[in-house]
Amino acid sequence: MEAFGTFLPLILIFAVFYFLLIRPQQRKVKQHKEMLSNLKRGDKIITSGGIICTINKVSDNRELTVEVSDNVEIKIAPGMVADLYSIPEVQKKAPPKKEDNNKSGLSSLFSRKK
């Protein structure tokens, strides 16, 4: 029973490492592989070097022909794709605030008009 007590802290440390480091990393790798297998023509991507480009051709998941600029195409390995490039949707603007007409005489004197 004493042997189990000495290994208990090591077992607990391994469990914490597994749930905080190993599992999230495995999940991230799985999502990345899934994203790579779903790449198609027209997708905007970011390479691991930071280049933003558009996919023109996918060849057997072994190489991608991407357009970096107008009439400039390069071939890259799919493993160099860091992420899909998505532009965040334009957020709706908040409605303009209504001004209070119930201001006292002094506050109306010192307030700035737009």
C-alpha distance (Angstrom), angle and dihedral (degrees) to the residues before:
residue distance angle dihedral
M1 . . .
E2 3.81 . .
A3 3.81 91.0 .
F4 3.79 90.4 57.3
G5 3.81 90.6 50.7
T6 3.79 92.0 54.4
F7 3.80 93.4 50.5
L8 3.81 94.8 44.0
P9 3.86 94.6 86.7
L10 3.82 90.7 50.1
I11 3.80 91.3 49.5
L12 3.81 90.7 49.6
I13 3.82 91.9 48.7
F14 3.82 90.7 50.7
A15 3.82 90.7 49.0
V16 3.80 91.5 51.4
F17 3.81 91.7 48.0
Y18 3.80 90.5 48.4
F19 3.81 95.0 52.4
L20 3.81 97.2 38.4
L21 3.82 102.1 37.7
I22 3.80 116.2 10.4
R23 3.83 101.9 44.1
P24 3.83 96.1 47.4
Q25 3.82 90.4 47.8
Q26 3.82 91.8 50.5
R27 3.81 90.1 49.4
K28 3.82 90.8 50.1
V29 3.82 92.0 50.2
K30 3.81 90.5 49.2
Q31 3.83 91.7 51.3
H32 3.82 90.7 48.1
K33 3.83 92.1 51.7
E34 3.80 90.2 48.4
M35 3.81 90.8 49.7
L36 3.83 90.6 50.3
S37 3.79 92.3 50.8
N38 3.83 90.9 51.1
L39 3.81 97.0 52.2
K40 3.78 113.5 127.2
R41 3.78 140.7 172.8
G42 3.80 113.1 -67.8
D43 3.81 97.1 27.4
K44 3.80 115.9 133.5
I45 3.79 111.6 -135.0
I46 3.78 140.3 -179.8
T47 3.79 116.6 -135.8
S48 3.78 122.9 -143.5
G49 3.81 86.6 -105.2
G50 3.80 90.6 59.3
I51 3.81 98.4 -106.1
I52 3.79 115.1 144.8
C53 3.80 111.2 -147.9
T54 3.79 144.7 152.2
I55 3.82 123.2 -114.8
N56 3.82 113.2 -119.6
K57 3.80 100.1 171.0
V58 3.81 138.1 9.9
S59 3.81 113.9 -155.0
D60 3.83 113.3 -161.8
N61 3.82 90.9 -49.8
R62 3.81 86.9 -75.4
E63 3.79 99.3 98.4
L64 3.77 138.6 7.8
T65 3.79 125.8 -146.7
V66 3.78 106.2 -147.5
E67 3.79 133.7 -178.0
V68 3.79 112.3 -130.7
S69 3.79 97.2 175.9
D70 3.79 137.1 -10.5
N71 3.82 107.4 -46.7
V72 3.83 92.2 -8.1
E73 3.80 113.2 117.1
I74 3.78 128.3 173.4
K75 3.79 134.3 179.9
I76 3.77 119.4 -125.8
A77 3.79 136.3 175.9
P78 3.81 114.4 -107.1
G79 3.80 90.1 -123.7
M80 3.79 89.0 68.2
V81 3.82 91.8 64.4
A82 3.79 107.1 106.0
D83 3.79 100.1 -178.1
L84 3.77 146.8 -31.7
Y85 3.79 112.7 -86.0
S86 3.77 110.9 -127.7
I87 3.76 125.8 174.8
P88 3.80 111.8 -138.4
E89 3.78 114.4 -114.6
V90 3.77 116.0 -101.4
Q91 3.74 106.6 -95.8
K92 3.75 116.9 -126.7
K93 3.75 113.2 -106.3
A94 3.76 117.4 -118.0
P95 3.80 113.4 -111.0
P96 3.80 113.0 -97.7
K97 3.76 114.6 -91.8
K98 3.76 117.0 -109.4
E99 3.76 116.0 -125.3
D100 3.77 118.5 -123.3
N101 3.76 113.2 -114.8
N102 3.79 90.1 -167.2
K103 3.79 95.0 82.5
S104 3.73 120.8 140.0
G105 3.79 120.1 -116.4
L106 3.82 95.4 -101.2
S107 3.80 96.2 46.5
S108 3.80 90.7 52.5
L109 3.81 90.0 53.6
F110 3.81 94.2 53.1
S111 3.80 99.8 38.4
R112 3.77 118.8 100.7
K113 3.76 119.2 -122.4
K114 3.77 119.3 -137.4
